[in-house]
């Protein structure tokens, strides 16, 4: 059994060690394995580590639980992706409250060029279902990954219509990987595993309790480039997800609905208070996101060797993504401090190599 992975999971199960602190102590100590070899005195010098968490790390009682969890994952064909893994979603890595690990089951690359989340009410109307299918159908030329939360209504129709139109789809669960909720969606999740994936941050056996779903919503928001709210009441989970997506500087869209209809109120309000762009067709999304509709098209034919080394780093990231990237993520992936990166990006704009977009996003010209 891989000792580093075992140590990461043991650290994850350690009382007092949340997602942020886990990343913090691993960063300070060099590896999860080394965290458990570090003295209590040195642990207490790490910002965020207190007496309780230091003592819990020192006693190492969670290794047995971690071993059992890894065996369960192996038996159920589930991977546990840690934030240190290459397969871990890069969109989540740039978010402060991202989970330190996710359970993953399927065959879908989570680091695709384009990712769209579709969310909405559990009480979907025929209009809502029609709009979900229209969105999925219009996203086919982009080969976008469709992300949603497996819930009744808009969510499950997003997954079903994605599969119908040949798009990969990822369901973010509010339970353990071994508990499909709602159970009636089991057939759909089986198809998703073969043409997409299921992910959760919850350990095996976790029931779909209410408090898990707001946390689930932050992963949906974090996994996408754009989030589309199709139908929503004035209050509810879809609006929470939209609020989180806005806080992550994601582009949020809302499909307008008839005045006076309960499940149009949320979408219309988002548009009214400028918390969402109006979505009437794929052209709205293409315009805001600067997406080309050509499958696999590269946005530039620039010869990278004509640029300075740091400029090449940034251009390579933008070329690989083939979609707009936030300045914070560019800084993280290129290892260039934000202050220097801002100046560098301005230079690249003058060279007509990149363009600046709303929300501190950048893309190739």
C-alpha positions as CSV (number, residue, x, y, z in Angstrom):
1,X,0.0,0.0,0.0
2,X,1.4,3.4,-1.0
3,X,2.5,5.0,2.2
4,X,2.1,8.6,1.1
5,X,-1.5,8.0,-0.1
6,X,-2.2,6.2,3.2
7,X,-0.7,9.1,5.1
8,X,-2.8,11.6,3.2
9,X,-6.0,9.8,3.9
10,X,-5.1,9.3,7.6
11,X,-4.4,13.0,7.8
12,X,-7.8,13.7,6.2
13,X,-9.5,11.6,8.8
14,X,-7.6,13.2,11.7
15,X,-9.9,15.3,14.0
16,X,-9.3,19.0,13.8
17,X,-7.6,18.8,10.4
18,X,-9.9,20.2,7.7
19,X,-9.2,20.6,4.0
20,X,-7.3,23.9,4.3
21,X,-5.2,22.8,7.2
22,X,-4.4,19.5,5.5
23,X,-2.9,21.3,2.5
24,X,-1.1,23.7,4.9
25,X,0.7,21.1,6.9
26,X,1.6,19.0,3.8
27,X,3.1,22.2,2.2
28,X,5.1,23.0,5.3
29,X,6.4,19.5,6.0
30,X,6.9,18.4,2.3
31,X,4.7,15.4,2.3
32,X,1.9,13.8,4.3
33,X,4.2,11.0,5.4
34,X,6.6,13.6,6.9
35,X,3.7,15.4,8.7
36,X,3.4,12.3,10.9
37,X,7.2,12.3,11.5
38,X,7.3,15.9,12.6
39,X,7.6,16.8,16.3
40,X,4.7,18.4,18.1
41,X,6.7,21.5,18.7
42,X,7.3,22.0,15.0
43,X,3.7,21.2,14.2
44,X,2.5,23.9,16.6
45,X,4.6,26.5,14.7
46,X,2.6,25.9,11.5
47,X,-0.1,28.5,11.1
48,X,-3.5,27.0,12.0
49,X,-2.2,24.1,14.0
50,X,-3.3,24.1,17.6
51,X,-2.9,21.8,20.6
52,X,-5.8,19.6,19.7
53,X,-4.9,19.1,16.0
54,X,-1.2,18.6,16.8
55,X,-2.0,16.0,19.4
56,X,-4.4,14.2,17.1
57,X,-1.7,14.1,14.4
58,X,0.9,12.8,16.8
59,X,-1.2,9.8,18.0
60,X,-1.8,8.6,14.4
61,X,-5.0,6.7,15.3
62,X,-6.6,7.2,11.9
63,X,-4.2,5.0,9.9
64,X,-6.4,1.9,10.5
65,X,-9.5,3.8,9.3
66,X,-7.5,5.0,6.3
67,X,-6.4,1.4,5.4
68,X,-10.0,0.2,5.5
69,X,-11.2,3.1,3.3
70,X,-8.5,2.4,0.7
71,X,-9.5,-1.3,0.5
72,X,-13.2,-0.3,0.1
73,X,-12.2,2.0,-2.8
74,X,-10.1,-0.7,-4.4
75,X,-13.0,-3.2,-4.2
76,X,-15.5,-0.8,-5.7
77,X,-13.3,0.5,-8.6
78,X,-13.2,3.9,-7.0
79,X,-10.1,6.2,-7.1
80,X,-9.3,8.6,-4.3
81,X,-7.8,11.7,-6.0
82,X,-5.7,13.9,-3.7
83,X,-5.0,17.6,-4.4
84,X,-1.4,16.5,-5.1
85,X,-2.4,14.2,-8.0
86,X,-2.2,15.2,-11.6
87,X,-5.8,13.8,-12.2
88,X,-7.2,16.1,-9.5
89,X,-9.3,18.8,-11.2
90,X,-7.2,21.9,-11.9
91,X,-10.3,24.1,-11.6
92,X,-10.7,23.0,-8.0
93,X,-7.0,23.5,-7.2
94,X,-7.3,27.3,-7.5
95,X,-10.1,27.5,-5.0
96,X,-9.3,28.0,-1.3
97,X,-12.1,25.8,0.1
98,X,-11.7,23.0,-2.4
99,X,-11.7,19.5,-0.9
100,X,-8.3,18.0,-0.2
101,X,-9.5,14.8,-1.8
102,X,-12.3,13.5,-4.0
103,X,-13.6,10.0,-4.6
104,X,-13.8,9.4,-8.3
105,X,-15.5,6.6,-10.3
106,X,-15.7,6.6,-14.1
107,X,-13.6,7.2,-17.2
108,X,-13.8,10.9,-17.7
109,X,-10.8,13.3,-17.7
110,X,-11.8,16.0,-15.2
111,X,-9.4,18.5,-16.8
112,X,-11.1,19.0,-20.2
113,X,-10.9,22.3,-22.1
114,X,-14.6,23.3,-21.5
115,X,-16.9,22.5,-18.6
116,X,-20.4,23.7,-18.0
117,X,-22.6,23.1,-14.9
118,X,-26.4,23.0,-15.3
119,X,-28.5,23.4,-12.1
120,X,-32.0,24.2,-11.2
121,X,-35.1,23.3,-9.3
122,X,-36.2,19.7,-8.4
123,X,-39.7,20.7,-9.7
124,X,-38.7,21.0,-13.3
125,X,-41.4,22.1,-15.8
126,X,-41.7,21.0,-19.4
127,X,-40.2,24.4,-20.3
128,X,-37.2,23.8,-18.0
129,X,-36.6,20.3,-19.4
130,X,-36.8,21.6,-23.0
131,X,-34.2,24.3,-22.2
132,X,-31.9,21.8,-20.6
133,X,-32.0,19.6,-23.7
134,X,-31.5,22.7,-26.0
135,X,-28.4,23.7,-24.0
136,X,-26.9,20.2,-24.1
137,X,-27.6,19.9,-27.9
138,X,-26.0,23.3,-28.6
139,X,-22.9,22.4,-26.5
140,X,-22.2,19.4,-28.7
141,X,-19.8,21.4,-31.1
142,X,-17.9,22.5,-28.0
143,X,-17.7,18.9,-26.5
144,X,-18.2,20.5,-23.1
145,X,-18.3,18.4,-20.0
146,X,-21.7,18.7,-18.3
147,X,-21.6,18.9,-14.5
148,X,-24.6,18.7,-12.2
149,X,-25.7,17.2,-8.8
150,X,-27.8,14.1,-9.6
151,X,-30.9,15.6,-7.9
152,X,-34.5,15.3,-9.1
153,X,-35.6,17.8,-11.8
154,X,-33.1,20.0,-13.7
155,X,-30.0,18.1,-12.4
156,X,-30.9,14.6,-13.5
157,X,-32.2,15.9,-16.9
158,X,-28.9,17.6,-17.5
159,X,-27.2,14.3,-17.0
160,X,-29.7,12.4,-19.2
161,X,-29.7,14.9,-22.1
162,X,-25.9,15.1,-22.0
163,X,-25.7,11.3,-22.4
164,X,-28.4,11.4,-25.1
165,X,-26.3,13.9,-27.2
166,X,-23.0,12.2,-26.6
167,X,-21.5,14.6,-24.1
168,X,-19.6,13.3,-21.1
169,X,-21.2,14.2,-17.8
170,X,-20.1,14.3,-14.1
171,X,-22.4,13.9,-11.1
172,X,-21.3,15.4,-7.8
173,X,-22.8,13.5,-4.9
174,X,-23.9,14.6,-1.5
175,X,-23.3,11.0,-0.1
176,X,-20.7,8.3,-0.1
177,X,-19.8,6.6,-3.4
178,X,-21.7,3.5,-2.3
179,X,-25.0,5.3,-1.7
180,X,-26.7,6.5,-4.8
181,X,-29.2,9.3,-4.0
182,X,-31.9,9.4,-5.1
183,X,-31.9,5.6,-5.6
184,X,-34.2,5.9,-8.7
185,X,-31.3,7.5,-10.6
186,X,-29.1,4.4,-10.3
187,X,-29.6,3.4,-14.0
188,X,-28.5,6.8,-15.1
189,X,-25.4,6.8,-12.8
190,X,-24.4,3.4,-14.3
191,X,-24.4,5.0,-17.8
192,X,-22.5,8.1,-16.4
193,X,-19.7,5.9,-15.1
194,X,-19.2,4.6,-18.6
195,X,-19.4,8.0,-20.2
196,X,-18.4,10.4,-17.5
197,X,-17.9,10.0,-13.8
198,X,-19.3,10.3,-10.3
199,X,-17.4,12.2,-7.7
200,X,-17.9,13.0,-4.0
201,X,-15.8,14.2,-1.1
202,X,-17.6,12.0,1.3
203,X,-16.3,8.7,2.7
204,X,-18.0,5.4,2.0
205,X,-21.2,5.0,4.0
206,X,-22.0,8.7,4.2
207,X,-25.7,9.2,4.1
208,X,-27.3,12.0,2.0
209,X,-27.9,14.3,4.9
210,X,-29.1,17.8,4.3
211,X,-25.8,19.5,5.4
212,X,-23.8,17.7,2.7
213,X,-25.6,19.4,-0.2
214,X,-24.4,23.0,0.3
215,X,-20.8,21.6,0.4
216,X,-21.6,19.5,-2.7
217,X,-22.7,22.7,-4.4
218,X,-19.3,24.4,-4.0
219,X,-17.7,21.5,-5.9
220,X,-20.2,21.8,-8.8
221,X,-19.4,25.6,-8.9
222,X,-15.7,24.9,-8.7
223,X,-15.6,22.3,-11.5
224,X,-17.1,24.5,-14.2
225,X,-16.1,27.4,-16.4
226,X,-19.7,28.5,-16.7
227,X,-22.8,27.7,-14.6
228,X,-26.3,27.9,-16.1
229,X,-29.3,28.1,-13.8
230,X,-32.3,26.9,-15.8
231,X,-35.2,27.1,-13.4
232,X,-35.2,28.1,-9.7
233,X,-37.5,29.5,-7.1
234,X,-36.5,32.7,-5.2
235,X,-34.7,30.6,-2.6
236,X,-33.0,27.2,-3.0
237,X,-29.9,25.2,-3.7
238,X,-29.5,26.4,-7.3
239,X,-29.2,30.0,-6.2
240,X,-26.7,29.0,-3.5
241,X,-24.6,27.3,-6.2
242,X,-24.9,30.5,-8.4
243,X,-23.8,32.6,-5.4
244,X,-20.8,30.3,-4.8
245,X,-19.9,30.4,-8.5
246,X,-20.0,34.2,-8.5
247,X,-17.6,34.2,-5.5
248,X,-15.2,32.0,-7.5
249,X,-15.4,34.5,-10.4
250,X,-17.1,31.9,-12.6
251,X,-19.4,33.1,-15.4
252,X,-23.0,32.6,-14.3
253,X,-26.0,32.4,-16.7
254,X,-29.7,32.2,-16.1
255,X,-32.5,31.2,-18.4
256,X,-35.3,33.7,-18.2
257,X,-38.9,32.5,-17.4
258,X,-42.4,33.7,-17.4
259,X,-43.3,36.4,-14.9
260,X,-45.4,35.1,-12.1
261,X,-44.2,31.5,-12.4
262,X,-42.6,30.2,-9.1
263,X,-39.7,28.5,-10.8
264,X,-38.8,31.5,-12.9
265,X,-38.5,33.9,-10.0
266,X,-35.0,32.8,-9.1
267,X,-33.6,33.1,-12.6
268,X,-35.3,36.4,-13.3
269,X,-33.9,37.8,-10.0
270,X,-30.4,36.7,-10.8
271,X,-30.5,38.5,-14.1
272,X,-32.2,41.6,-12.6
273,X,-29.6,42.1,-9.9
274,X,-26.7,41.4,-12.3
275,X,-25.7,38.1,-10.7
276,X,-26.2,36.2,-13.9
277,X,-25.9,36.8,-17.7
278,X,-29.0,36.3,-19.7
279,X,-29.0,32.9,-21.5
280,X,-31.2,32.7,-24.5
281,X,-29.0,30.5,-26.7
282,X,-25.5,29.2,-27.1
283,X,-24.5,32.5,-28.7
284,X,-24.8,34.2,-25.3
285,X,-22.4,31.7,-23.7
286,X,-20.0,31.8,-26.7
287,X,-19.9,35.6,-26.6
288,X,-19.2,35.9,-22.9
289,X,-16.8,33.0,-22.7
290,X,-15.0,33.8,-26.0
291,X,-15.5,30.2,-27.1
292,X,-15.0,29.0,-30.6
293,X,-17.6,26.4,-31.8
294,X,-15.0,24.4,-33.7
295,X,-14.2,21.1,-32.0
296,X,-10.6,20.8,-31.0
297,X,-9.7,24.1,-32.6
298,X,-6.7,25.9,-31.3
299,X,-7.0,29.6,-30.8
300,X,-3.6,30.6,-31.9
301,X,-0.9,29.7,-34.4
302,X,1.7,31.7,-32.5
303,X,5.3,30.4,-32.5
304,X,6.1,30.3,-28.8
305,X,9.8,30.5,-29.3
306,X,9.5,34.2,-30.2
307,X,8.4,35.0,-26.6
308,X,10.3,35.3,-23.4
309,X,10.4,32.2,-21.1
310,X,7.8,33.4,-18.6
311,X,5.6,34.6,-21.5
312,X,5.9,31.1,-23.0
313,X,4.7,29.5,-19.7
314,X,1.5,31.6,-19.8
315,X,0.9,31.1,-23.5
316,X,1.4,27.3,-23.1
317,X,-1.2,27.2,-20.3
318,X,-3.8,29.2,-22.3
319,X,-3.1,27.1,-25.4
320,X,-3.5,23.8,-23.5
321,X,-6.8,25.0,-21.9
322,X,-8.2,26.5,-25.2
323,X,-10.6,28.5,-23.0
324,X,-10.4,31.6,-20.8
325,X,-8.4,31.2,-17.5
326,X,-8.5,33.3,-14.4
327,X,-5.4,35.3,-13.5
328,X,-5.2,33.5,-10.1
329,X,-5.0,30.1,-11.8
330,X,-2.5,31.4,-14.3
331,X,-0.3,32.6,-11.4
332,X,-0.7,29.2,-9.6
333,X,0.1,27.1,-12.7
334,X,2.9,29.2,-14.0
335,X,4.4,29.9,-10.6
336,X,4.6,33.6,-11.5
337,X,3.6,36.0,-8.7
338,X,0.4,37.9,-9.4
339,X,2.1,41.4,-9.4
340,X,4.6,40.3,-12.1
341,X,2.0,38.3,-14.0
342,X,-0.3,41.4,-14.4
343,X,2.6,43.3,-16.1
344,X,3.5,40.3,-18.2
345,X,-0.1,39.8,-19.4
346,X,-0.3,43.5,-20.3
347,X,2.8,43.1,-22.4
348,X,1.3,40.0,-24.1
349,X,-1.9,42.1,-24.9
350,X,0.3,44.8,-26.5
351,X,1.9,41.9,-28.6
352,X,-1.6,40.9,-29.6
353,X,-1.1,37.4,-28.2
354,X,-3.7,37.4,-25.4
355,X,-7.0,39.3,-24.7
356,X,-8.4,40.4,-21.4
357,X,-12.0,39.3,-20.5
358,X,-14.4,40.2,-17.7
359,X,-13.8,38.6,-14.3
360,X,-10.0,38.8,-14.5
361,X,-10.0,36.1,-17.2
362,X,-7.5,35.8,-20.1
363,X,-7.5,33.9,-23.3
364,X,-5.4,33.6,-26.5
365,X,-6.4,35.9,-29.4
